[in-house]
Amino acid sequence: MGSNDRRLVVYDIDTTTDEGRKRLGRIGKLCCGFGTRVQKSVFEVIVPAHELARLVSALNELIDADTDTVRIYRLRPGPTDIVALGRATPPSTDDLLIL
């Protein structure tokens, strides 16, 4: 793909402790700086490679690798098809994709 890649960032943070709940908030705030929240723990981002590396590094610093999970998926290039049900609101740009 070109210089910007579409990515889906999903995470599951252990919130059984106060520190876990704090991590969850910090991770959400970090991801808001990179993309659009589409679910409570799911973000769509469009980033160049250097920004993706910065996001991955920052996430790695925030998570507890023993209890938390973060996955970042590259979304396929091409036309965007969005199906939004219920309270879901499609993003305002055609560059984003909801799976």
Buried (B, 14 or more C-beta within 10 A) or exposed (E): EEEBBBBBBBBEBBBEEEEBEEBBEBBBEBBEEBBBBBEEBBBBBBBEEEBBEEBEEBBEEBBEEEBBEBEBEEBEEEEBEEEEEEEEEEBEEEEBBBE
